[in-house]
Amino acid sequence: MDTISFRIKGNFRITERANFNTEFSVRSFSDLSQKERIRSKELKGNEYLRKFVLHPIKDDEDTYYPSVEIYEKADGRIGKVEYEMVITIHSIPKLLFGNNFEEIKASDRDSIITTTTQRLREAGIVVLGESIKQASVSVIHLCKNIILPKEIAIRSILSDLSHTDMGKAYDTTEDVRRQRNKNAGKVVHLFCGSREWCFYDKADDARQPKSKRADKTRTTYEKELLSSPTFENLEVFRYEYRLNKHQTIRSELHALLGKTYQDKITVADLFTEGLWKTVLVRGWKNILHRPENQLALLSYTSSLDLLLHILRNAKLENPSAHSQNKALWTYGLVQAIKDNGAKTVKDELNKVWANKDNRLIEKLDIATELVKDIPISQGISHITQQLESFALISLTSLEKGI
């Protein structure tokens, strides 16, 4: 697990040390202006009257602090003002270890919560560890680092993944396009609603200038690690599965945790043994199981070998001319996806034959049957195996390069 964001209502205290972007003060409903009282009757959902952003006073520039935002909300119907604190730990390993290469484990829960309360107190916010444990989670980024052997290049894995797709809810905003271009293909993002899959080389990313890094913060300890011989030629495949809304978190986790959909997911719940592996493996398999992605991830020696393989399978299935036609369009579909990516091919086909997406899904299913005995690429297969074993990455394993 890398990033978590959680909400605490009321159970905290602000000290004089706290340094906010705007001077923080607690108000009662009678302290509000007439305009604020009128507005409080119209507030909905996550709307608020005031927002305060913490800027910690850092005695040590290399000390990692959680991000804190405090929202002032008012309910004009009952005449009450409430304060909600949103705490985001952007890198739990950095909070605990000072670097983002080592991985935390479920048994680190108490150490993580203790360190969080200590850092918040240093920044001027007093909150109990129990309040953090029971806080409602709104964002989770689960992650896994996988050290690659020398015979598998991360470039080939990222190239394969860049040709996959996760459906109609793919994010095509300008910001995402700029980020993909800015990183020159070194970071692969897949989006489906509020779910996001992110893949990159963790070691290479840490070496990049801040403007080009996926991980914007870099500690002195991380710089020292990167300058050591261990990291000189090391490639670390980073897989992040990001759940960016509490509804998505509930739909992913409530059954695994034995909760109903109405139950909140707490910080303590996230440290359930085996939970991270289950969710990350399932997220990975959701990519691999889509028929268009099965075609995108095939590994074969040449285009001619692919064609002959499909023709043979089609003839075994049915020696008719119809079967030959099926083999030829299957070959064309596979080649188009391998060359241009699943999303591009699907989008272009649907532009020509509008509202024929179900027909395309049928074609993709047929195509996967004709190529089902062609293996996926070595790199993708290796990542699958490593996720199933889910070996914890420590400094010792990094030094060994395994």
DOMI-822456 format. One line per 4 residues: number of its first residue (from 1); their letters; for each residue x, y, z of N, C-alpha, C. Coordinates in steps of 0.1 Angstrom, whole numbers, plus 5000, padded with zeros to 4 digits. Last residue first. Example, Ala and Ser with C-alpha at 12.3 -4.5 7.8 and 13.67 -1.06 7.14 Angstrom:
2
2 = sa = 5128 4978 5071 5137 4989 5071 5129 5000 5079 | 5132 4943 5078 5123 4955 5078 5132 4967 5078
***
This chain:
402
402 = igke = 5168 4905 4934 5159 4894 4932 5145 4897 4938 | 5190 4919 4941 5185 4921 4927 5175 4910 4924 | 5202 4922 4965 5204 4909 4958 5200 4910 4943 | 5193 4947 4971 5207 4945 4970 5211 4932 4962
398 = lstl = 5166 4941 4974 5170 4950 4963 5185 4949 4961 | 5165 4924 4996 5162 4918 4983 5166 4928 4971 | 5173 4943 5015 5181 4931 5013 5178 4925 4999 | 5153 4962 5015 5166 4966 5010 5175 4954 5007
394 = sila = 5124 4943 5003 5132 4950 5013 5145 4955 5007 | 5094 4933 4992 5106 4939 4988 5112 4947 4999 | 5078 4901 4996 5080 4915 5001 5093 4920 4997 | 5062 4884 4970 5073 4885 4979 5076 4899 4983
390 = fsel = 5040 4874 4955 5039 4886 4963 5050 4886 4974 | 5031 4853 4938 5040 4850 4950 5041 4861 4960 | 5015 4867 4921 5010 4855 4928 5018 4852 4940 | 5033 4886 4911 5021 4890 4918 5015 4879 4926
386 = qqti = 5050 4869 4897 5055 4876 4908 5044 4882 4917 | 5033 4860 4876 5039 4850 4885 5044 4857 4898 | 5028 4884 4863 5017 4876 4868 5022 4866 4879 | 5054 4891 4854 5047 4900 4864 5035 4892 4870
382 = hsig = 5058 4870 4836 5067 4871 4847 5060 4880 4858 | 5039 4876 4816 5038 4863 4823 5046 4864 4836 | 5049 4900 4807 5036 4900 4813 5034 4887 4821 | 5074 4890 4796 5074 4900 4806 5061 4900 4814
378 = qsip = 5066 4872 4775 5074 4868 4787 5073 4877 4799 | 5032 4875 4763 5047 4879 4763 5053 4874 4776 | 5012 4845 4761 5014 4860 4762 5029 4863 4764 | 5011 4819 4736 5014 4824 4749 5014 4840 4749
374 = idkv = 4984 4805 4719 4996 4814 4717 4999 4820 4731 | 4960 4793 4723 4972 4785 4727 4985 4793 4723 | 4941 4811 4714 4942 4809 4728 4954 4801 4732 | 4933 4820 4690 4947 4823 4693 4950 4819 4708
370 = leta = 4907 4815 4687 4916 4810 4676 4930 4812 4680 | 4896 4828 4709 4895 4813 4708 4905 4808 4698 | 4899 4855 4703 4907 4849 4714 4907 4834 4714 | 4880 4857 4682 4894 4858 4679 4903 4852 4690
366 = idlk = 4856 4856 4696 4859 4845 4686 4874 4845 4683 | 4858 4879 4711 4857 4866 4718 4861 4855 4709 | 4858 4898 4691 4869 4897 4700 4870 4884 4707 | 4832 4895 4681 4843 4892 4672 4856 4890 4681
362 = eilr = 4817 4903 4703 4815 4889 4698 4827 4886 4690 | 4825 4930 4704 4828 4921 4715 4827 4907 4711 | 4813 4939 4680 4828 4938 4681 4832 4929 4693 | 4786 4937 4687 4791 4929 4676 4806 4928 4677
358 = ndkn = 4786 4957 4706 4783 4943 4710 4788 4933 4700 | 4791 4980 4691 4801 4976 4701 4798 4961 4705 | 4778 4995 4672 4780 4981 4669 4790 4974 4679 | 4774 5022 4671 4765 5014 4680 4766 4999 4677
354 = awvk = 4787 5026 4638 4782 5032 4651 4773 5022 4658 | 4812 5018 4622 4799 5011 4624 4794 5015 4638 | 4831 5039 4624 4826 5034 4611 4813 5027 4612 | 4835 5041 4651 4832 5053 4643 4826 5049 4630
350 = nled = 4842 5015 4659 4829 5020 4663 4825 5034 4656 | 4868 5014 4648 4858 5005 4643 4844 5010 4646 | 4881 5033 4664 4880 5036 4650 4869 5027 4643 | 4879 5022 4690 4873 5035 4687 4871 5037 4672
346 = kvtk = 4893 4998 4686 4879 4997 4690 4872 5011 4686 | 4919 5008 4680 4912 4999 4671 4897 4999 4673 | 4925 5022 4704 4924 5029 4691 4916 5021 4681 | 4924 5002 4723 4915 5013 4724 4913 5020 4710
342 = agnd = 4945 4984 4716 4931 4979 4716 4921 4991 4716 | 4971 4993 4693 4965 4993 4706 4950 4990 4705 | 4985 4991 4669 4979 5004 4673 4973 5005 4686 | 4996 4965 4666 5003 4976 4660 4998 4990 4666
338 = kiaq = 4978 4948 4679 4992 4947 4682 5000 4960 4678 | 4955 4955 4665 4956 4957 4679 4970 4957 4684 | 4961 4946 4639 4957 4960 4641 4959 4963 4656 | 4965 4918 4644 4976 4927 4639 4973 4941 4641
334 = vlgy = 4939 4910 4651 4951 4909 4660 4962 4918 4656 | 4925 4916 4628 4921 4923 4641 4933 4922 4651 | 4937 4899 4609 4937 4914 4607 4934 4921 4620 | 4930 4874 4620 4945 4878 4618 4946 4893 4617
330 = twla = 4903 4875 4618 4909 4874 4631 4924 4879 4630 | 4899 4876 4591 4896 4888 4598 4901 4888 4613 | 4909 4850 4585 4915 4862 4579 4912 4874 4587 | 4892 4833 4599 4907 4833 4602 4913 4845 4597
326 = knqs = 4868 4838 4587 4869 4841 4601 4884 4842 4605 | 4873 4827 4562 4871 4842 4563 4873 4846 4578 | 4876 4800 4569 4887 4807 4563 4885 4822 4564 | 4850 4795 4576 4860 4794 4586 4873 4801 4582
322 = hasp = 4837 4797 4551 4833 4806 4562 4844 4807 4573 | 4847 4775 4538 4852 4788 4534 4848 4799 4545 | 4854 4748 4563 4846 4756 4553 4852 4769 4549 | 4864 4732 4583 4872 4734 4571 4865 4742 4560
318 = nelk = 4866 4741 4616 4856 4740 4605 4863 4742 4592 | 4887 4737 4634 4874 4739 4639 4863 4737 4629 | 4908 4734 4617 4905 4723 4627 4891 4724 4632 | 4908 4759 4605 4905 4747 4597 4901 4735 4606
314 = anrl = 4915 4775 4627 4902 4777 4620 4898 4765 4612 | 4941 4766 4632 4931 4764 4642 4917 4766 4636 | 4954 4773 4608 4953 4759 4612 4942 4757 4622 | 4951 4801 4608 4945 4793 4597 4944 4779 4601
310 = ihll = 4966 4808 4631 4952 4810 4631 4945 4802 4620 | 4992 4800 4622 4986 4794 4634 4971 4796 4634 | 4996 4816 4600 4995 4802 4598 4989 4795 4610 | 4996 4842 4613 4986 4838 4603 4985 4823 4601
306 = ldls = 5019 4839 4630 5006 4842 4635 4995 4838 4626 | 5039 4835 4611 5036 4825 4621 5023 4826 4627 | 5038 4860 4599 5034 4849 4591 5031 4837 4600 | 5047 4877 4619 5033 4878 4614 5028 4866 4607
302 = stys = 5067 4859 4642 5065 4867 4631 5050 4867 4627 | 5066 4849 4670 5079 4851 4663 5077 4861 4651 | 5045 4863 4696 5047 4853 4685 5060 4858 4677 | 5024 4869 4722 5038 4869 4718 5040 4858 4707
298 = llal = 4997 4891 4731 5002 4878 4725 5017 4880 4721 | 4984 4913 4741 4995 4908 4748 5001 4895 4743 | 4962 4919 4725 4973 4929 4726 4985 4923 4732 | 4945 4897 4731 4951 4898 4717 4963 4908 4717
294 = qnep = 4939 4903 4757 4945 4890 4754 4952 4890 4740 | 4926 4927 4753 4939 4927 4759 4946 4914 4757 | 4902 4919 4742 4910 4927 4734 4924 4928 4739 | 4891 4903 4764 4895 4897 4751 4904 4905 4743
290 = rhli = 4903 4907 4797 4895 4913 4786 4900 4907 4773 | 4922 4896 4814 4910 4887 4810 4901 4894 4799 | 4941 4915 4821 4945 4903 4813 4933 4895 4807 | 4927 4932 4838 4933 4937 4825 4935 4925 4816
286 = nkwg = 4920 4916 4858 4909 4923 4851 4914 4929 4838 | 4944 4909 4868 4937 4899 4860 4925 4905 4853 | 4950 4932 4883 4958 4928 4872 4951 4919 4863 | 4929 4932 4902 4930 4943 4893 4939 4940 4881
282 = rvlv = 4937 4908 4915 4924 4908 4908 4924 4920 4898 | 4961 4915 4926 4961 4904 4917 4948 4905 4909 | 4952 4936 4943 4962 4939 4933 4962 4928 4922 | 4935 4922 4961 4930 4933 4953 4939 4936 4941
278 = tkwl = 4952 4903 4973 4940 4899 4966 4935 4910 4957 | 4973 4919 4984 4976 4910 4973 4963 4906 4966 | 4958 4933 5004 4965 4940 4993 4968 4931 4981 | 4949 4913 5021 4940 4921 5014 4946 4928 5002
274 = getf = 4966 4899 5038 4963 4893 5025 4954 4902 5016 | 4953 4912 5068 4963 4903 5061 4958 4897 5048 | 4942 4944 5069 4938 4930 5069 4948 4922 5062 | 4945 4971 5068 4957 4963 5072 4953 4949 5075
270 = ldav = 4922 4984 5063 4931 4982 5052 4943 4973 5055 | 4908 4987 5087 4904 4976 5078 4915 4973 5067 | 4920 5010 5097 4923 4997 5103 4920 4986 5094 | 4906 5029 5082 4921 5027 5080 4925 5014 5086
266 = tikd = 4875 5015 5070 4883 5023 5079 4898 5021 5076 | 4846 5018 5051 4859 5012 5052 4869 5021 5059 | 4813 5017 5064 4824 5024 5059 4837 5015 5060 | 4785 4999 5051 4795 5000 5061 4807 5008 5055
262 = qytk = 4769 4994 5028 4767 5007 5036 4778 5009 5046 | 4777 4969 5019 4781 4981 5011 4779 4994 5019 | 4789 4951 5047 4779 4954 5038 4783 4967 5030 | 4819 4931 5050 4811 4942 5054 4799 4943 5044
258 = glla = 4840 4913 5046 4828 4908 5053 4819 4919 5057 | 4861 4921 5031 4862 4924 5045 4850 4919 5053 | 4853 4915 5006 4865 4909 5011 4866 4910 5026 | 4830 4931 5003 4829 4917 5004 4841 4910 5009
254 = hles = 4843 4957 5002 4833 4953 5013 4831 4938 5014 | 4861 4964 4982 4866 4958 4995 4855 4952 5004 | 4850 4975 4959 4861 4966 4958 4864 4957 4971 | 4830 4991 4968 4826 4980 4959 4837 4970 4957
250 = ritq = 4845 5009 4985 4835 5000 4990 4831 4988 4981 | 4860 5022 4965 4867 5014 4976 4857 5004 4982 | 4840 5035 4951 4848 5025 4945 4855 5016 4955 | 4831 5053 4971 4822 5043 4965 4829 5031 4958
246 = hknl = 4854 5068 4975 4850 5059 4986 4840 5049 4981 | 4878 5069 4948 4865 5074 4955 4861 5064 4965 | 4900 5058 4937 4900 5072 4940 4887 5078 4945 | 4923 5035 4937 4909 5036 4939 4906 5050 4945
242 = ryey = 4949 5023 4918 4944 5034 4925 4929 5034 4925 | 4975 5003 4918 4961 5002 4915 4954 5012 4924 | 5007 5002 4903 4998 5009 4913 4984 5007 4908 | 5037 4987 4900 5023 4985 4896 5015 4992 4907
238 = rfve = 5069 4989 4887 5060 4995 4897 5046 4994 4892 | 5098 4972 4883 5085 4974 4878 5075 4978 4889 | 5130 4982 4883 5119 4979 4893 5106 4982 4887 | 5162 4975 4874 5149 4979 4869 5138 4973 4878
234 = lnef = 5195 4985 4880 5183 4979 4884 5171 4984 4878 | 5220 4995 4875 5213 4989 4864 5200 4982 4868 | 5224 5008 4901 5230 5013 4888 5223 5008 4876 | 5217 5001 4926 5207 5006 4917 5212 5010 4903
230 = tpss = 5241 4992 4938 5230 4983 4937 5219 4987 4927 | 5259 5013 4940 5261 5003 4928 5249 4994 4927 | 5241 5043 4949 5248 5031 4952 5249 5021 4940 | 5224 5063 4943 5238 5065 4939 5247 5053 4942
226 = llek = 5200 5056 4953 5201 5056 4939 5216 5057 4934 | 5205 5059 4981 5202 5046 4975 5205 5046 4960 | 5207 5087 4982 5218 5079 4985 5217 5065 4980 | 5181 5094 4975 5192 5098 4966 5204 5090 4969
222 = eytt = 5167 5084 4997 5165 5078 4983 5176 5082 4974 | 5177 5101 5017 5179 5087 5017 5178 5080 5004 | 5165 5125 5009 5179 5123 5009 5184 5109 5009 | 5135 5118 4990 5142 5120 5002 5157 5119 5000
218 = rtkd = 5113 5133 4968 5125 5123 4968 5133 5127 4981 | 5081 5136 4953 5090 5139 4965 5101 5128 4965 | 5068 5128 4931 5074 5141 4931 5083 5143 4942 | 5066 5102 4911 5067 5104 4925 5075 5117 4927
214 = arks = 5069 5105 4884 5055 5102 4889 5055 5104 4904 | 5090 5132 4871 5088 5120 4880 5073 5118 4883 | 5094 5155 4858 5091 5143 4850 5089 5131 4858 | 5101 5175 4876 5090 5178 4867 5086 5165 4859
210 = kpqr = 5124 5164 4889 5111 5164 4896 5099 5166 4886 | 5143 5142 4868 5140 5155 4874 5126 5155 4879 | 5147 5107 4876 5143 5118 4867 5142 5131 4875 | 5152 5086 4894 5164 5093 4888 5160 5105 4880
206 = adda = 5127 5075 4898 5134 5082 4909 5146 5090 4905 | 5122 5062 4874 5114 5074 4878 5121 5082 4889 | 5140 5041 4876 5142 5051 4866 5135 5064 4869 | 5128 5027 4897 5142 5031 4898 5144 5042 4888
202 = kdyf = 5102 5021 4887 5104 5029 4899 5118 5034 4901 | 5088 5023 4857 5100 5018 4863 5103 5027 4875 | 5052 5018 4858 5064 5025 4854 5076 5019 4861 | 5016 5021 4857 5028 5012 4856 5040 5020 4852
198 = cwer = 4984 5022 4871 4996 5029 4867 5008 5020 4867 | 4950 5023 4868 4961 5014 4868 4973 5022 4863 | 4922 5034 4886 4933 5038 4877 4944 5027 4879 | 4887 5041 4889 4898 5032 4891 4909 5035 4881
194 = sgcf = 4866 5057 4884 4875 5061 4894 4886 5051 4898 | 4865 5047 4850 4858 5054 4861 4868 5060 4871 | 4894 5035 4843 4880 5030 4842 4872 5036 4853 | 4926 5038 4827 4915 5044 4836 4902 5037 4833
190 = lhvv = 4960 5034 4827 4948 5029 4823 4937 5034 4832 | 4992 5046 4819 4980 5048 4827 4968 5041 4820 | 5027 5042 4820 5014 5038 4813 5003 5039 4823 | 5056 5060 4815 5045 5057 4824 5033 5053 4816
186 = kgan = 5072 5064 4794 5078 5057 4805 5068 5054 4816 | 5064 5079 4772 5061 5065 4772 5066 5057 4784 | 5073 5105 4780 5079 5098 4768 5076 5083 4768 | 5062 5121 4798 5070 5110 4803 5075 5101 4792
182 = knrq = 5047 5138 4782 5058 5144 4790 5067 5133 4795 | 5027 5122 4772 5037 5127 4763 5049 5132 4771 | 5012 5116 4796 5018 5105 4788 5029 5110 4779 | 5006 5142 4803 5014 5135 4812 5020 5123 4804
178 = rrvd = 4989 5150 4782 5002 5158 4785 5011 5149 4793 | 4968 5133 4786 4976 5132 4774 4989 5139 4776 | 4959 5141 4811 4964 5128 4810 4973 5126 4797 | 4951 5167 4805 4961 5165 4815 4967 5151 4814
174 = ettd = 4930 5163 4787 4942 5169 4782 4954 5167 4792 | 4914 5131 4791 4915 5145 4794 4929 5150 4789 | 4904 5106 4788 4911 5112 4777 4913 5127 4779 | 4900 5076 4805 4901 5090 4807 4910 5096 4795
170 = yakg = 4875 5052 4798 4890 5056 4797 4891 5071 4797 | 4851 5039 4798 4854 5050 4808 4868 5054 4808 | 4850 5017 4780 4845 5030 4776 4849 5042 4785 | 4881 4998 4787 4867 5000 4784 4863 5015 4781
166 = mdth = 4908 4994 4791 4899 4990 4802 4884 4995 4799 | 4934 4981 4771 4923 4990 4773 4914 4985 4784 | 4969 4979 4758 4957 4974 4764 4946 4985 4767 | 4992 4990 4750 4983 4986 4739 4970 4980 4745
162 = slds = 5008 4993 4772 5003 5006 4765 4993 5002 4754 | 5017 4968 4777 5006 4973 4785 5000 4986 4779 | 5038 4966 4759 5027 4957 4758 5015 4963 4765 | 5055 4987 4769 5050 4987 4755 5038 4978 4754
158 = lisr = 5061 4977 4794 5053 4989 4793 5047 4991 4779 | 5076 4954 4786 5064 4953 4794 5055 4965 4793 | 5098 4966 4773 5089 4957 4765 5076 4955 4773 | 5110 4981 4794 5105 4988 4782 5095 4979 4774
154 = iaie = 5120 4962 4811 5108 4969 4815 5102 4976 4803 | 5132 4932 4799 5133 4946 4799 5120 4953 4802 | 5147 4903 4811 5134 4910 4808 5135 4925 4809 | 5171 4895 4818 5167 4890 4805 5153 4896 4802
150 = kpli = 5176 4904 4844 5183 4911 4833 5177 4907 4820 | 5145 4905 4863 5157 4899 4859 5163 4906 4847 | 5130 4932 4882 5131 4924 4870 5144 4918 4868 | 5112 4934 4911 5125 4935 4906 5126 4926 4893
146 = inkc = 5083 4951 4917 5088 4938 4912 5101 4940 4906 | 5061 4965 4941 5074 4967 4933 5079 4953 4930 | 5027 4975 4942 5037 4964 4943 5049 4967 4934 | 5000 4991 4958 5011 4990 4949 5019 4978 4952
142 = lhiv = 4970 5011 4961 4977 4999 4964 4989 4997 4954 | 4958 5039 4972 4966 5035 4961 4974 5023 4966 | 4926 5051 4981 4936 5041 4984 4944 5039 4971 | 4904 5074 4996 4913 5071 4985 4923 5061 4990
138 = svsa = 4889 5074 5019 4883 5080 5007 4891 5077 4994 | 4880 5059 5050 4890 5060 5039 4883 5065 5026 | 4873 5071 5081 4867 5066 5069 4877 5069 5057 | 4890 5061 5111 4887 5071 5101 4882 5064 5088
134 = qkis = 4899 5044 5131 4885 5043 5127 4880 5053 5117 | 4926 5051 5132 4922 5037 5129 4908 5036 5124 | 4924 5078 5140 4929 5074 5127 4925 5060 5123 | 4914 5074 5166 4906 5082 5157 4911 5079 5142
130 = eglv = 4936 5061 5178 4923 5054 5176 4914 5061 5166 | 4955 5081 5179 4957 5070 5170 4944 5062 5167 | 4942 5115 5181 4945 5102 5187 4946 5091 5176 | 4958 5145 5173 4948 5135 5170 4951 5122 5175
126 = viga = 4968 5177 5169 4968 5166 5179 4956 5158 5175 | 4990 5195 5149 4977 5189 5149 4977 5177 5159 | 5015 5205 5145 5006 5213 5152 4992 5208 5152 | 5035 5190 5135 5030 5200 5126 5019 5208 5132
122 = erlr = 5039 5172 5155 5050 5181 5152 5045 5192 5143 | 5015 5158 5152 5017 5166 5164 5028 5176 5162 | 5020 5145 5128 5009 5155 5129 5011 5164 5141 | 5040 5128 5136 5043 5138 5126 5032 5149 5126
118 = qttt = 5026 5112 5155 5038 5120 5159 5041 5131 5149 | 5006 5100 5139 5002 5109 5150 5014 5118 5154 | 5024 5085 5122 5014 5095 5116 5010 5105 5127 | 5036 5067 5139 5044 5077 5132 5035 5088 5127
114 = tiis = 5013 5053 5147 5021 5060 5157 5029 5071 5150 | 5006 5041 5122 4996 5050 5129 5004 5059 5140 | 5029 5026 5117 5024 5036 5108 5015 5046 5114 | 5028 5008 5139 5040 5017 5137 5036 5029 5127
110 = drds = 5004 4995 5134 5006 5003 5146 5018 5013 5145 | 5010 4982 5108 4999 4991 5111 5001 5000 5122 | 5027 4962 5101 5033 4976 5103 5022 4986 5107 | 5014 4940 5093 5018 4941 5107 5025 4954 5111
106 = akie = 5012 4943 5065 5000 4945 5074 5004 4947 5088 | 5042 4961 5054 5033 4949 5055 5022 4951 5065 | 5058 4981 5028 5052 4979 5042 5045 4965 5042 | 5088 4979 5010 5074 4978 5010 5069 4975 5025
102 = efnn = 5113 5001 4996 5109 4991 5005 5094 4990 5006 | 5110 5024 4980 5114 5011 4974 5110 4999 4983 | 5108 5049 4991 5096 5043 4985 5099 5030 4977 | 5120 5059 5023 5122 5056 5009 5109 5049 5004
98 = gfll = 5115 5062 5050 5123 5072 5043 5126 5070 5029 | 5099 5044 5063 5113 5040 5060 5122 5051 5054 | 5074 5057 5069 5080 5047 5078 5095 5045 5076 | 5070 5075 5048 5067 5079 5062 5074 5070 5072
94 = kpis = 5076 5059 5026 5085 5071 5029 5082 5075 5044 | 5054 5041 5027 5068 5036 5029 5078 5048 5032 | 5033 5059 5022 5034 5053 5035 5048 5047 5037 | 5029 5087 5006 5038 5075 5005 5040 5070 5019
90 = hiti = 5008 5104 5012 5011 5101 4998 5020 5090 4996 | 4983 5105 5033 4997 5100 5033 5000 5096 5019 | 4961 5129 5041 4965 5121 5030 4980 5118 5032 | 4932 5138 5059 4946 5135 5059 4950 5126 5048
86 = vmey = 4909 5161 5064 4912 5151 5055 4928 5150 5055 | 4886 5170 5089 4900 5170 5085 4903 5158 5076 | 4859 5191 5094 4863 5177 5089 4878 5178 5084 | 4838 5206 5117 4851 5207 5110 4855 5192 5107
82 = evkg = 4806 5223 5117 4815 5212 5119 4828 5213 5111 | 4781 5242 5132 4793 5242 5124 4801 5230 5127 | 4745 5244 5131 4757 5238 5136 4769 5239 5126 | 4716 5247 5127 4725 5258 5133 4738 5252 5139
78 = irgd = 4701 5231 5113 4702 5228 5127 4711 5237 5135 | 4701 5243 5088 4688 5237 5093 4689 5234 5108 | 4727 5249 5081 4718 5260 5085 4705 5255 5091 | 4756 5236 5088 4742 5231 5085 4732 5241 5090
74 = akey = 4788 5239 5075 4778 5244 5083 4764 5238 5078 | 4823 5232 5076 4810 5230 5070 4799 5234 5080 | 4856 5236 5068 4846 5241 5077 4832 5240 5070 | 4882 5213 5065 4870 5219 5059 4860 5223 5069
70 = ievs = 4916 5210 5062 4905 5211 5071 4894 5218 5065 | 4942 5188 5051 4932 5199 5047 4921 5198 5057 | 4975 5177 5050 4963 5179 5058 4955 5190 5052 | 4998 5151 5043 4991 5163 5038 4978 5165 5046
66 = pyyt = 5025 5140 5065 5012 5138 5057 5007 5151 5053 | 5060 5145 5060 5047 5148 5067 5035 5145 5059 | 5093 5134 5064 5081 5133 5056 5068 5136 5064 | 5122 5152 5066 5112 5145 5074 5099 5146 5065
62 = dedd = 5141 5167 5054 5140 5154 5049 5129 5146 5057 | 5143 5191 5068 5138 5191 5054 5135 5177 5048 | 5134 5195 5100 5143 5187 5091 5137 5186 5078 | 5115 5212 5107 5128 5213 5114 5139 5206 5106
58 = kiph = 5091 5227 5089 5100 5215 5089 5113 5218 5096 | 5059 5233 5094 5072 5239 5097 5082 5228 5098 | 5035 5224 5069 5042 5221 5081 5055 5229 5082 | 5007 5238 5060 5021 5239 5055 5030 5236 5067
54 = lvfk = 4974 5228 5055 4985 5228 5064 4998 5229 5056 | 4947 5247 5045 4957 5237 5040 4969 5239 5049 | 4912 5250 5049 4925 5254 5054 4935 5243 5050 | 4883 5265 5037 4892 5254 5036 4906 5259 5041
50 = rlye = 4848 5272 5044 4862 5276 5044 4871 5263 5043 | 4823 5260 5037 4824 5275 5038 4839 5279 5037 | 4817 5234 5012 4822 5239 5025 4822 5254 5025 | 4805 5204 4997 4807 5218 4997 4810 5223 5011
46 = ngkl = 4800 5177 4995 4814 5181 4999 4816 5196 4999 | 4766 5179 4999 4777 5170 4998 4790 5175 5004 | 4756 5213 4999 4754 5199 4996 4767 5191 4995 | 4742 5243 5011 4754 5235 5010 4750 5220 5008
42 = eksr = 4722 5260 5018 4722 5255 5004 4734 5245 5001 | 4725 5270 5042 4712 5262 5040 4712 5256 5026 | 4748 5284 5041 4748 5271 5048 4736 5263 5046 | 4740 5309 5030 4747 5299 5021 4747 5285 5028
38 = irek = 4730 5321 5053 4721 5318 5041 4727 5307 5033 | 4754 5322 5067 4742 5315 5073 4732 5311 5062 | 4769 5339 5051 4773 5325 5054 4762 5317 5059 | 4755 5363 5053 4757 5357 5040 4760 5342 5042
34 = qsld = 4758 5369 5080 4745 5366 5075 4746 5359 5061 | 4787 5350 5093 4780 5362 5088 4766 5358 5083 | 4790 5331 5123 4789 5332 5109 4782 5345 5105 | 4787 5328 5150 4799 5336 5145 4798 5338 5130
30 = sfsr = 4767 5311 5155 4764 5325 5157 4775 5334 5152 | 4779 5286 5151 4770 5291 5141 4767 5306 5142 | 4814 5291 5160 4801 5285 5162 4791 5291 5152 | 4847 5283 5148 4835 5292 5149 4823 5284 5153
26 = vsfe = 4882 5283 5151 4869 5276 5153 4858 5285 5155 | 4906 5292 5127 4898 5296 5139 4886 5287 5139 | 4936 5298 5110 4926 5288 5114 4919 5293 5127 | 4946 5318 5083 4946 5316 5098 4934 5308 5102
22 = tnfn = 4956 5299 5055 4948 5309 5061 4946 5307 5076 | 4975 5279 5054 4975 5289 5043 4966 5301 5047 | 4988 5272 5087 4979 5270 5076 4980 5281 5066 | 5006 5257 5109 5009 5267 5099 5000 5265 5087
18 = aret = 5007 5250 5143 5001 5247 5130 5002 5259 5121 | 5015 5258 5168 5025 5254 5159 5020 5253 5145 | 4993 5260 5184 4998 5272 5179 5009 5270 5168 | 4971 5232 5175 4980 5240 5184 4985 5252 5177
14 = irfn = 4939 5218 5172 4949 5225 5165 4958 5233 5175 | 4926 5185 5175 4929 5198 5181 4940 5205 5174 | 4899 5162 5168 4913 5167 5167 4914 5180 5173 | 4873 5151 5160 4882 5145 5170 4897 5149 5168
10 = gkir = 4859 5162 5137 4859 5168 5151 4869 5163 5161 | 4862 5136 5116 4853 5147 5120 4854 5150 5134 | 4885 5126 5092 4882 5126 5107 4874 5138 5110 | 4892 5106 5064 4885 5118 5070 4883 5116 5084
6 = fsit = 4921 5098 5043 4910 5095 5052 4905 5107 5059 | 4940 5082 5018 4934 5095 5022 4922 5092 5031 | 4971 5066 5011 4957 5066 5016 4953 5080 5020 | 4995 5050 4990 4988 5062 4994 4974 5059 5000
2 = dm = 5005 5022 4992 5013 5034 4991 5006 5047 4996 | 5009 4988 5000 5000 5000 5000 5009 5012 5000
***
